[in-house]
Amino acid sequence: MKQFPEQELDVLIDSLNQERKPQQKPNTETAELLAVVRAVKSLRQPAEPSSSFNQKVLEKVRGQSRRRRTLLPVAALGAGLLLFTVFTNWSGLFNNDPVYAMEKAVAKLSNYHGILEMRSRNAAGEEWMIRQVELWSEGDKYAVRQKDGVVTVNNGERKWQVRPPSKEVALLPLIPDPTRNSFDLRDEAKRAQQYPYALIGTDTVAGRQTTKLEISPPGGLPYYLWIDTATDLPIQLQTAMQNAFQTTYTFVSFEPNTKIDPQIFTYQLPEGYKAVEKDPGQLVSTVEEAAKISRLKPLLPREAPTRIFAFKDRVVLDYGDNIITETLAQGTLEPMVNSALGTAAGGLLEVWGERLRWRQEGLEIQIEGPRRGELAGQIASDLTLPDIDASLVAKAKIKVQVDMAIAKADQQQVDRGSSPWQLDPRQVALTFVNLQVSPEGIQGEPTIPEKSFKQRANNGVEAAVEVTTGPVKQVYLKRLVRQDETGIWSVVGYDPR
């Protein structure tokens, strides 16, 4: 039966909402509108329109229709219907997404107090308590109290640990430390956005109604996250079963955006205790003070830091979510085996996750945080980050086919802690080349020694390793399963000598 244009559009939109491919091919005008719908669904929620906006749109369309005294073209009619559908159901497109709601809730989290319980379970189903800690968190301040009474506190100006068993208060190095525990709310919200996830259903955790998500890192084993439906904040995390063990972190008590006694973050030496100091560092007001204490000449970005901490032979610049650490450069800079490579200050730049590291004017500089590239560029004007879009493997003269089933199994094996050499492109290249020389297997020391392999380029996704001796001149590798620091490397090509 022939459908009217607006009926056809309704059917296509319904198919899209249900993540199904439309059964019939739309005509040109409807296809254009369908493309608009797809684009709209891919957007994040902007500011909501006023309640009168929908009516104004409809009145405008009707007014134009009366003036022209003609029927609206199919495209205009479809556009009106599309606007009406989008604006009247806008919140439904986004607010039903638990991960998006969690992102918003975490962004509004000013403080929290809770009791975190950590339990472990083995493959036989046996479960036991690891430990339980009480947490207070407020901005940059946090305190963690263990069951034995040991309390660790960082108030942004000092960091210390009260140890009742030994009647000591240890003054700890004052380095900004965003990690409160193994279940960090902000980290989990970020990972849930990055990885594919599935809604499993609802559950009750510590007396709270929750939404259960299954999160699947590419090539890895899925793990589970429970989100409190009342606060949209994560309250339970269960890791994947690795090496026959699985850990569950549960906030058995959790109070977000609550009133916290400021005395918790106030340093005071209890009566009868002694202070133990081990290079705790000092909060200073000027670079000159930091230079005097550290005996370094620190390099600063154009943008001034929020705080400066000085230690012996070390300076830490605090930019909130970004931290710059400068130490005396000693020896040669050896990058992490599976880090990406760039250049800075005319030398090597190590790129590892959210960390940049390089040498400049006798200092080793390390920057961590989301603005690392921007701040690093203010210190090293020639900063060049690796280009992940620049293909290295396309230059390979001989291509190597990779069995993805084997690659995924290898990735899971590495996730369990086995065969870590597959995270190092040089070691993967060494194994590949020596198997070319000795197809029956490597016995004892490899024929082509490790010193013959040098990483020439690495953009984080693809890498090229140069070989100085043997039948292979260069090996090309790629992270096929997972494109981050936890992903294994696979040989995808090589150049014969």
N, C-alpha and C positions, 0 to 999 in steps of 0.2 A: 504494500500500500504506500502511495506517495505521501511523504511527510512535508509539512510546511517548513520553511527555513528555520523559524524559531523552535519548532519541534526537533528538527535535526540538530540544532545547536544544543538543546537540552540533553539529548541522548549522548552527544559527544562529551559534554561537560561531566555527565554522570560517569561515563567510562573513565575519564581522566581522574576524577575524584576517587574511584575505586581501583586506581592503578592498573586498569585494563586497557589493552589496545582496542581502539574503535573497530567494530566489525565491518563498517562500511567506509568507503573512501569519501571524505567530504569534498564539496565543490570548492572552487577557488576562494570565494568570499568567506565561506564558513571556515575553511582551512586557515585563512589569515586570522580570523577571530580566535580559533583554537590555539594558534601560536601565541596570541596575546594572553589567553588563559594560562598556558604553560609558563609563560614569563612571569605572570603575576604570582603564581603558586611558588615560584622559586625565590621570591623576595622575602625579606624579613619584614616584620610589621612596622609600618611607619606610624606617625601620629594619626589617631583616629579622626575621621571627619565629624563635623558637628551633626547633631540629630536631625537638623533641618536640611542637610545637604542632599539626602536622597530625594526629598520632595522637590527641591529646587531643580535637580537634574531632570526629573520627570516633567515638571511644569515647563522647563525650557524646551524639552523635546516636543511636548504637546503644542506649545506656542508656535514653534517653527512649522509644525504640521498644519495648524489652522491658517497661518499666513500664506503658506504656499498652496494650501488646498489640494495637496497631492499626497498620495500614499508614500510613506517613507521607503527608501530603497532597502533592499534586504540587508545590506551591510550596516546602514544606520540603525535599523530596527534591532539587528543583532547586537550592535554596540550598546544601545540603550539597555537591552536585556542583560548584557554582560555587566555593565556598570551597576545596574540594580542588584544583580546577583552578588557581585564582588563586595559592594559596600554594605549590603544588608547582612552578609554572612562573613564579613571580613575577620571578625574575631574567631570564627570557627575554623578558618584556614590555618591559624597560628596557635591560638591559645590551647588547643587540644594536644599540642605537642609537649610531652612532659620534659623533654630535654631543653626545649626553648624556655619553658617556664622555670626550669631549674637554673638556667643561665641567668635569667632576670632576678631570681630570688638570691642567688649567690652574690650578684652585683650589689644588692641592697643589704647584704649582711654586714652590720657594723660590729657586732660582737656575739659571742655565744659562751655558754657554760654547759658542760655535759660530762657524763661518765662513759668512757669508751671501753668496751669489753672485746678482748681478742681471744678467739678460740681456734683450735686446730683440729683437723679430722684426717684420718688416714684412709687408705683405700679399702680397709676392712670395715669402715664405718664407725670406728672408735673415735670419740670426741673428748677433748679435755680443754680446760681453761689455761691459756698462756699467761695472761695478766689482765688487770683492770686498772685504768688510770682516770684521774679526774682532770678535766681541762678547763682553762679559762682563756679566752682569746678576745682581744680588742685592738683592732688596727694592727700596729707593729708590735704590740705587747702580747705576751702569752705566759702562762704558767701551767706546769704539768706536775701533778702529785701522784707518786706511785703508792702501791699498797703498803710498802715498808716505811712510808712517811717522807721519803726523799722528794724534795720539791725543786724543780728547775724553773727559773724565772728569767725572762728577758723583758725589760721595760723600755727598751729603745736607747737607754743611756748606760745601763749596766746589765750584766748577765751573771747570774750566780746560781749555785746549787746548795741547798740546805740539806745536810746529811746527819739526821738524828743519831744513827748508830755510832758514828765516830765523833759526834759533837763538833762538826766542822761546817764552815760555809766556804765552799770553793768559789773563788772569783774566776769566771771563765772568760776566754777571749770574746770580746764584744764584736762579733761579726753578724750583720743582719742575716737572720735565718728564717726564711719563710715557711720552712717545713716544721709543723707542730708534731706530726705523728705519721704513721704509715697510711692513714686514711684522711687525706687532706681534701676538704670539700671543694676547693677551687680547682685542684688538679683533676679530681674525678669529673667535675662538670666540663672541664676542657676536653678530657679524653672522650667523654660521651658525645661531644659535638664532632670530634674528629673521626671516630670509628662508626661503622654500621651498627645499628642496634634494632632490637625487636621488642615489642611490648608483649610480655609474657602473661600478665594478668595482675590481679590485686592480691595483697597479702597483709597480714597483721604482724608488725614487728614492734616489740616492746610496748604493746598496747596501742600502737598507732596504725592507722590505715595507710597503706603504701601502694605505690605502683612499682611492679617488678620489671626491670629491663634486662635483657640479655645483650651484652656488648661484645662484638666480635672483631678483635684486632686482625687486620689482613694477614692471613697465613697462620694465625695463632689460634689458641683454644679460647672459647668464649668464657666470659666471667659475668657475674651478676651484680646489679646495683638496685637498691630499693630507695624510692623517693617518697618522702612523707607528703601525702596529698594535702595536708593542712598548711604546710609551710613551703612546699615545692623544693625542699632541701634534701640531699641524700643523707640517709641515716644508717644504711647498712651496705657493706661491700663484701662480696665473696669471691675470692680469687679462683682461678682455674686449678684443677688438680695437677700439680707438678711434682714429679718424683714421689708420687704416692702420698702427697700431703696437700691439704687445702686449708686456707686460713679465712676466717670470717671476722670482720670488724663490725661491731654493732654499738651504736649509741643507745645504751639502755636508758639513758636519761639525756634529754637535750632541750636547752632553752635558748632559742635565737633572739638576738636584739633585746637582751634583758639587762637588768641593773647589776653591775659588778662592783663589789667593794674595792675602791682604789687602793686600799692597804695591801691587797694581794700583790700589787706591782711595786710596792715601796720597799726599798732595801733597808734592812735593819738587822744588826748582828744580835741574835738571841743571847740572853744571859747564860754564861757558862760555855759558850761556843768560841772557837778561834777561827780567824779568817786565814785561808790558804790561797795565796795569790800566785798565779802562773801566767805572766804576760797577758793581763786582761785587756790591755789597750786603753787608750784615752780618747774621749770625745773632745775635739779641739775646735777652735773658732776660725782659724786661718790656715792657709797652706804653709805659711812660714813656721807656725807651731808644729805642723805635721812633719815638715822637713827636719826640724830640730830634733824631734823625738825619734823619727825613723832613720835619720841620716841618709835620706834619699832626696832627690829632686823630682817630686811627682809632676806628671804631665796631666793637665786638666782639660776637659772639653770646654768649648766656649760657654756652655750652659753651666752655671754654678750648681754644685751638689746641695742637697738638703742638709746633709751632715757629713763630717769628716772624722774618721777614726784613725789614730796613729798608733803603731806598734813598733817594736824594734825590727828594723829592716822590712817594714811593710806599711802601706797606706791603703785604707779602704774608703771609697767615696760612695755615699749612699744617695741614690736617686729614686727612692721608693721601691718600685718593682724592678729596678735595675741597679746592679752593684758592680763597681769597678774596683779591682784589686791590683795594686802595683807593688812588685817586689824587685829585688836586685837580680838581674839576669846572670845566670851562671851556666857554664857549659854551652851546649847547643840546644836549640829548640827541637824536641822530638815530638811530633804530633801524635795523637791517639791513633792506633792502628786503623780504625775504621772511620776516622774523621774526614770531612770534606776539606778541600784545600783552596785557599785564595792567596792574595798578597796584601801586605800592609807595610808601610815604612820601608819599601824596597826589599822586603824579605817575605818569609813564609807566614801565612795566616792559617791557623787551625780553626775549623768550624765544627763544633760538636753540640748538637741540639740547640739550646738557647745560649750557647757560650761561644765567644770569640777569644782567641789568644794569639799574641804576637810579641815581637821584641822591638823596642824603639828607644834610642838614646840611653842604652845601658840598663833599661828596665824591661821586665816581663810584665805585660799588661793583659789582664783578663777581664772581660765584660760579660755579665749574665743578665738576661731579661729581654722583654719584648722590644725594647728600643735599642738593642745592642748595636745594630748597624748604624743608626743615626749618631749615637754617642761616639762610636769608634771612628766614624768619619770626621768628627770634630777634633780628634787627636791625630789620626793618620790621614792626611788629605788625599793620599793615593790609594786608599782602601779599595780593594776589588774583591767582591764576594763571588763565590763559584756560581756559574750560570747553569741552572738545572735544565734549561731548555736547549743548551748547546749539546748536540749529540756527539759523543766520543766514539761510541761503538759502530757508528755508520761507516767509519773509515776502515774497519777490519776487512782484510783481504779474503779471509776464510771465515765463514759463519759456522757457529756451533749450535746445534739444536739442543734445547733443554727440555727434559721431561718435567712438566710442571707438577705432576703428582709426586715425583721424587723430591723436587724442590720444596714443596709444601711440607712433606714429611721431615725433610732436613730442618726446615724452619721450626717445626714443633719440637724437634730434638734439641735444637739450640735453646729454645724457650725453656726447656726443662733443665738447662745447665750443662748439656753435653755438647761436645764438638765446638767449643767457642772459636776455634780457628776459622770457621766459616764466616765470622764477622770481620775478618781481616783480608782485604783483597790481595795483599801480597802472599799470604799463606795459601789462599785458594789458587792463585796463579802458580805458585811453587808446586803444589800438588798436581795441577793440570799438566804443566810442562814436563815434570819428571815421569808422569804416567805416559807421556808421549815417547819418552826415551826408554822407559821400562814398563811396557804394557802389562807385564805379569804382576806388577806391584812393586812398591818401594820397600826395600829391605835395608835396614840400618840407615846410614846417612844418605840423603838424596844425591843423585849424580850431579845435578845442577845445584850448587850450594845456595843457601839463603842470601848470601852477600851479593849474588848476581841479580837479585830482583830489587827494583826501585820503583816506587809509586810515582808516576809522572804526572798524573792528573786525577782529580776526584771531585765531582760536583755534588756528591751526596747521593746520587742515583746511579750514575755511571762512573767507571774508573778505568784508567789505563796503566798497566804495569810494564815497565821496560825490563828486558832480560838481556844481560851483557854477553852471555855465552850460551851455546846449545843451538838446537834447531829452530827455536822460536825467538823472534826478535821482540815482539810486543804482544801482550795479552789484554783483551778487552772484557770487562766485567760489568754486570748490572744487578741491581737489587730488584728482582722480579716479583717477589712475594710481598714485601713490605718496604716502603721507601722511607725508612727512618733509621736511627742508629741501632735499632734492634733487629734490622733486616739482614739476612744472609746475602752473600755475593755468589753469583753464578757466572761462569765463563760463557760468553756468547760469541766470541770470535778471537782470531789471532792473526798475526803477520808472520809468515815463515821467514827465516833468515836467508 
